[in-house]
Amino acid sequence: MMVSVLASILVVVFMAQEGSAKKKKKKEEAAVYGLYGQLCAAALSIAGIAVFLVGLNSGISRLQQSAYYPRPSIYWGSFVAIFAAFLQVLALPFACSRRYAYVKRETEDDMDDGMGAGQYYGPPDIGL
């Protein structure tokens, strides 16, 4: 879980680096690293929660085999962790859109051949 927190902090650092960069290449590079950091943060937080809940379940099951031990209910900490993982997953599309905004601008710049951006070059309308 701590690695997930560090990855989330790195996402903020890369977003700040993206805003302060002067060159387009550096901005795109910071957006890519921010996307990778957000993916790692979301995946590691979900994996950490899953490992904790599975380990807790198996530990209590072993304890119940040797003696009577009532199954505890899930407390607020688990709900807070699940909500935090949900927020990180919710932030993934925003990180992807920041990355693909640069790709879209790049392809639009490549398509402009000097004849005017956004013009229609298909077959002429014959008006039938």
Helices and strands as residue ranges (DSSP letters): H 2-20, H 24-66, H 76-111
